[in-house]
Amino acid sequence: MNWRAALTIALLAGALLSGWLVVRHRMHSASMASSNGRSEYVLRDFEIISLDKTGKESFTLRAPLLQQTPGSRTMDLTTPLFLLPDTLGHYWQVRSLTGWVSEQRDEIRLHGQVVTASPPEDARRITMNTEQLNVFPNTRKATSAAVVTVTEPGLTMRGRGLDADLAAKRFTLLSQATARYVPSH
């Protein structure tokens, strides 16, 4: 074999080895980026309006901090305020210490001092207090496995577990339910 053929084979082997090392390094860097715990983006002191598949407002979100969950398209939130529009264009307000929003934006999980209040324009003035609440903004449903207190003028209900239809303003306490009625004057 002549020296030109040997040099060509050596250069080809070097190029293949270099290419393989570059691809391997990129794959390793990509896997480290998704597992290093860093968010791809962070928002501070913001407001987002999320639309459903038909282009209607699903919810508005205000919070001091939002971070995309590393390795996925979910969101982690600090002290969020969710505004959920009702059929009349008024807003349910849902606050908590922390929150999580699914990748499809169709489920919200709230934890810590969760307070849900009916629109201020609503004569019924419903308030729900709990430590954990799952909200499904597209269907206006909410669920909880925790203890929930529901109050409205003249009535306080307390129980473990909740199924709520926010659009119809219907609430079902699932177990250990108690109610206290205080007539209004």
C-alpha positions in Angstrom: 0.0 0.0 0.0 1.4 3.4 -0.9 1.7 6.3 1.6 -1.2 8.3 0.0 -3.7 5.5 0.5 -2.6 5.1 4.1 -2.8 8.8 4.7 -6.4 8.9 3.2 -7.5 6.0 5.4 -6.0 7.7 8.5 -7.7 11.0 7.7 -11.0 9.3 7.0 -10.8 7.4 10.3 -9.9 10.6 12.1 -12.9 12.4 10.6 -15.3 9.5 11.5 -13.9 9.5 15.1 -14.2 13.3 15.4 -17.8 13.2 14.1 -18.8 10.4 16.5 -17.2 12.3 19.4 -19.1 15.5 18.5 -22.5 13.7 18.3 -21.8 11.9 21.6 -20.9 15.2 23.3 -24.1 16.9 22.0 -26.2 14.0 23.2 -24.6 14.1 26.6 -24.9 17.9 26.8 -28.6 17.7 25.9 -29.3 15.0 28.5 -27.5 17.1 31.1 -29.4 20.2 30.2 -32.7 18.5 30.8 -31.7 16.8 34.0 -29.7 19.7 35.6 -32.7 21.2 37.2 -32.6 24.5 35.3 -35.7 25.8 33.7 -35.7 26.7 30.1 -37.4 30.0 31.0 -38.5 31.9 34.1 -41.0 34.7 34.3 -41.2 37.3 37.1 -44.2 39.5 38.0 -46.2 38.6 34.9 -49.7 38.1 33.6 -50.6 35.4 31.0 -53.9 34.8 29.3 -54.3 31.2 28.3 -56.8 30.4 25.5 -58.6 27.1 24.9 -58.7 25.2 21.6 -61.5 27.4 20.3 -59.6 30.6 21.1 -61.7 31.6 24.1 -60.1 32.6 27.4 -59.4 29.5 29.5 -57.8 31.4 32.4 -55.7 34.4 33.3 -52.7 33.8 35.5 -50.8 36.4 37.6 -47.8 35.5 39.8 -44.5 36.8 41.0 -42.7 33.7 39.6 -43.2 31.0 37.0 -40.6 28.4 36.0 -40.9 25.9 33.3 -40.4 22.4 34.8 -37.0 21.1 33.7 -37.4 18.4 31.1 -41.1 19.0 30.4 -43.5 21.8 29.3 -45.3 22.0 32.7 -45.1 25.1 34.8 -44.3 25.6 38.5 -45.7 28.7 40.2 -45.1 30.7 43.3 -48.2 32.4 44.9 -50.3 32.3 41.8 -53.7 34.1 41.2 -55.9 32.4 38.6 -58.8 34.2 37.1 -61.4 31.8 35.6 -64.1 33.5 33.5 -67.7 32.4 34.0 -70.4 32.5 31.3 -71.2 36.1 32.1 -67.6 37.3 31.7 -67.0 37.6 35.4 -64.0 35.9 37.1 -63.6 33.3 39.8 -60.4 34.1 41.8 -58.2 31.2 42.9 -55.1 31.9 45.0 -52.5 29.5 46.6 -49.0 29.4 47.9 -47.8 27.2 45.0 -49.2 25.9 41.8 -48.5 23.6 38.9 -50.0 23.8 35.3 -50.0 20.8 33.0 -48.4 20.7 29.6 -51.7 21.0 27.8 -52.9 23.8 30.2 -56.0 21.8 31.0 -55.1 21.0 34.7 -54.0 23.2 37.5 -52.8 21.8 40.8 -52.8 24.2 43.8 -51.3 23.7 47.2 -51.1 25.6 50.4 -53.7 28.1 51.7 -55.9 27.7 48.6 -58.7 30.2 48.5 -61.4 30.2 45.7 -63.9 33.1 45.5 -66.8 33.5 43.2 -67.0 36.6 41.1 -67.5 39.8 43.2 -70.6 40.5 41.0 -72.2 37.2 42.2 -74.9 37.7 44.9 -74.1 34.3 46.3 -70.5 35.2 47.3 -69.1 31.7 47.6 -65.7 31.1 49.1 -63.8 27.8 49.3 -60.8 27.2 51.6 -58.5 24.2 51.4 -54.9 23.1 51.4 -55.1 21.3 48.0 -57.3 21.9 44.9 -57.1 20.6 41.3 -58.8 22.9 38.8 -59.8 22.0 35.2 -60.2 25.4 33.5 -61.7 24.1 30.2 -64.6 22.3 32.0 -64.8 24.7 35.0 -64.5 21.7 37.4 -62.5 21.5 40.6 -61.6 18.6 42.9 -59.9 18.1 46.2 -59.1 15.2 48.5 -58.3 17.5 51.4 -60.6 19.1 53.9 -62.6 21.9 52.3 -64.7 24.7 53.9 -67.3 26.3 51.6 -69.0 29.4 52.8 -71.7 31.7 51.4 -74.0 34.1 53.2 -75.7 32.3 56.0 -74.1 28.9 55.4 -70.8 27.2 56.2 -70.1 23.7 55.0 -67.0 21.6 55.8 -66.0 18.1 54.6 -63.2 16.0 53.2 -63.1 15.8 49.5 -64.8 18.0 46.9 -66.3 17.8 43.5 -67.2 21.3 42.2 -68.8 22.6 39.0 -67.8 26.2 39.1 -70.0 27.1 36.1 -73.1 25.8 37.7 -72.0 26.8 41.2 -72.6 23.3 42.5 -70.4 21.7 45.2 -70.4 18.2 46.6 -68.5 17.4 49.8 -67.5 13.8 49.6 -67.2 12.7 53.2 -67.4 13.9 56.8 -69.6 16.7 55.7 -71.1 19.1 58.3 -73.1 22.3 57.7 -74.0 25.3 59.8 -76.8 27.5 58.7 -77.1 31.0 60.1 -80.1 32.9 58.9 -79.4 36.4 57.5 -81.5 39.2 58.9 
